[in-house]
Amino acid sequence: MAASGKQQRTPVPKSGAGDSPTTDPLQAELDAAVEEEAAANAAAWNQITAEAYGDTASRMDWVEDSLARYAAKNSGYRRSSWFPENLEDALDGRTLPEAEHLVRVDGRALVYAGKAHTFFGANGSMKTVAALMTVAEFLRRGEAVFYMDFEDDRFTIVSWLVNDHHVPPDAVRQHLLYVRPEEPFFGQGARSGRIDVSAVGQAFRPTLWVIDGMTEAMALHGMDVNSATDVARFQRELLRFKIRGLTRIVLDHEAKAGGKDGGRPTQLGSQHKTSGIDGAAYRFDLQVGAGPGGTSRSTITVEKDRPAMVLPQCAPPQRYGIAAELRWGPDGPQLLSPHAIAEEKAAAKAADTQAQLDHDVVKVRGLIRNEVAQTSGPIRKLAGISSDRVKAATAILREQGDRGEVGGIVRENNRWVVIAT
């Protein structure tokens, strides 16, 4: 029979019950090594868990030892941010940090050191003024500030710092790191920006970073402010730029009126802009916009306070409570506390009430002196004031009359008479 082109195979006989299967010596050695390591790990783990569910330090030692052996065999392994953090510094008796920067007149502050914040509001709501108050504070202490401006220019910022916030020009010259980006910081073709910022950061070690114009910054990077994914990436890449102890303030716009949250103004774009903040988020609402020589006023409302140390100082002490009122006048900017605002309003109301009472006294005295009206009913009608105001005015005039003062009134024949001499 002619041989075919295929190679003939010799069938391998099946092993019977009494036969010994053929074993690869190398594979057997590997299997034995794996089993030995697994047994060693199991024994170590059993020893750890044998003592009342185990000791945390012993367990972590075992984890560290296991990862060290793994790293020895895998050169590409590096400890990741997924590894549990050491909690000792959080257990040493310290409480949550109080806000330290952007200080009100009562000594309380709105900005937390080393955390990210957002100031948002309509154009002209003075959020940049508040940010520059914080910048001025850092510059006066000789600390470096990185100011990333997507909306204005260096001439405006420097002028405000020197002329309105009274920062010495040399402090601005030495410690303000001002940039006006025109290309992306991250993404395709952004390598130069990262190198520049990293070099400046290493040399100056800034403690405050201001990003003036989050919406414009995201647009420069081709990102959508309404996309939670884009916002998260922006915050991860830029806002959370890792410099230890770096305080961050982001300035942003608010959505159009009548939009989200039942018509209450909110930050423009995705809600993740606020949820990604680990410090506080503040909304700025302009109350009075004054020209040169006048005083502008804006209320600052808490939208979010992650450490919850500012909220108790608000009015009311809760989310959406007023944290401060920012005023900017001829003497420069200042932050008033809710308590100071309430006292001021009470004083203004008392002054208005006193002015009204003085006016009523003059009017009632005139009606009585001219004998136009001498009793409460006609006085109220002719003066055009309420009965309570008539009573308050006549009470003042009666007190004056009791003391015999000229202009006071006394009762004669069931009617009021003004003391003339």
Rosetta blueprint (number, residue, H / E / L):
1 M L
2 A L
3 A L
4 S L
5 G L
6 K L
7 Q L
8 Q L
9 R L
10 T L
11 P L
12 V L
13 P L
14 K L
15 S L
16 G L
17 A L
18 G L
19 D L
20 S L
21 P L
22 T L
23 T L
24 D L
25 P H
26 L H
27 Q H
28 A H
29 E H
30 L H
31 D H
32 A H
33 A H
34 V H
35 E H
36 E H
37 E H
38 A H
39 A H
40 A H
41 N H
42 A H
43 A H
44 A H
45 W H
46 N H
47 Q H
48 I H
49 T H
50 A L
51 E L
52 A L
53 Y L
54 G L
55 D L
56 T H
57 A H
58 S H
59 R H
60 M H
61 D H
62 W H
63 V H
64 E H
65 D H
66 S H
67 L H
68 A H
69 R H
70 Y H
71 A H
72 A H
73 K H
74 N L
75 S L
76 G L
77 Y L
78 R L
79 R L
80 S L
81 S L
82 W L
83 F L
84 P L
85 E L
86 N L
87 L L
88 E H
89 D H
90 A H
91 L L
92 D L
93 G L
94 R L
95 T L
96 L L
97 P L
98 E L
99 A L
100 E L
101 H E
102 L E
103 V E
104 R L
105 V L
106 D L
107 G L
108 R L
109 A E
110 L E
111 V E
112 Y L
113 A L
114 G L
115 K L
116 A E
117 H E
118 T E
119 F E
120 F E
121 G E
122 A L
123 N L
124 G L
125 S L
126 M L
127 K H
128 T H
129 V H
130 A H
131 A H
132 L H
133 M H
134 T H
135 V H
136 A H
137 E H
138 F H
139 L H
140 R H
141 R L
142 G L
143 E L
144 A L
145 V E
146 F E
147 Y E
148 M E
149 D E
150 F L
151 E L
152 D L
153 D L
154 R H
155 F H
156 T H
157 I H
158 V H
159 S H
160 W H
161 L H
162 V H
163 N H
164 D H
165 H L
166 H L
167 V L
168 P L
169 P H
170 D H
171 A H
172 V H
173 R H
174 Q H
175 H H
176 L E
177 L E
178 Y E
179 V E
180 R L
181 P L
182 E L
183 E L
184 P L
185 F L
186 F L
187 G L
188 Q L
189 G L
190 A L
191 R H
192 S H
193 G H
194 R H
195 I H
196 D H
197 V H
198 S H
199 A H
200 V H
201 G H
202 Q H
203 A H
204 F H
205 R L
206 P L
207 T L
208 L E
209 W E
210 V E
211 I E
212 D E
213 G L
214 M H
215 T H
216 E H
217 A H
218 M H
219 A H
220 L H
221 H L
222 G L
223 M L
224 D L
225 V L
226 N L
227 S L
228 A H
229 T H
230 D H
231 V H
232 A H
233 R H
234 F H
235 Q H
236 R H
237 E H
238 L H
239 L H
240 R L
241 F L
242 K L
243 I L
244 R L
245 G L
246 L L
247 T E
248 R E
249 I E
250 V E
251 L E
252 D E
253 H E
254 E E
255 A L
256 K L
257 A L
258 G L
259 G L
260 K L
261 D H
262 G H
263 G H
264 R L
265 P L
266 T L
267 Q E
268 L L
269 G L
270 S L
271 Q L
272 H H
273 K H
274 T H
275 S H
276 G L
277 I L
278 D L
279 G L
280 A E
281 A E
282 Y E
283 R E
284 F E
285 D E
286 L E
287 Q E
288 V E
289 G L
290 A L
291 G L
292 P L
293 G L
294 G L
295 T L
296 S E
297 R E
298 S E
299 T E
300 I E
301 T E
302 V E
303 E E
304 K E
305 D E
306 R L
307 P L
308 A L
309 M L
310 V L
311 L H
312 P H
313 Q H
314 C L
315 A E
316 P L
317 P L
318 Q L
319 R L
320 Y L
321 G L
322 I E
323 A E
324 A E
325 E E
326 L E
327 R E
328 W E
329 G E
330 P L
331 D L
332 G E
333 P E
334 Q E
335 L E
336 L E
337 S L
338 P H
339 H H
340 A H
341 I H
342 A H
343 E H
344 E H
345 K H
346 A H
347 A H
348 A H
349 K H
350 A H
351 A H
352 D H
353 T H
354 Q H
355 A H
356 Q H
357 L H
358 D H
359 H H
360 D H
361 V H
362 V H
363 K H
364 V H
365 R H
366 G H
367 L H
368 I H
369 R H
370 N L
371 E L
372 V L
373 A L
374 Q L
375 T L
376 S H
377 G H
378 P H
379 I H
380 R H
381 K H
382 L H
383 A H
384 G L
385 I L
386 S L
387 S H
388 D H
389 R H
390 V H
391 K H
392 A H
393 A H
394 T H
395 A H
396 I H
397 L H
398 R H
399 E H
400 Q H
401 G H
402 D H
403 R L
404 G L
405 E L
406 V L
407 G L
408 G L
409 I E
410 V E
411 R E
412 E E
413 N L
414 N L
415 R E
416 W E
417 V E
418 V E
419 I L
420 A L
421 T L
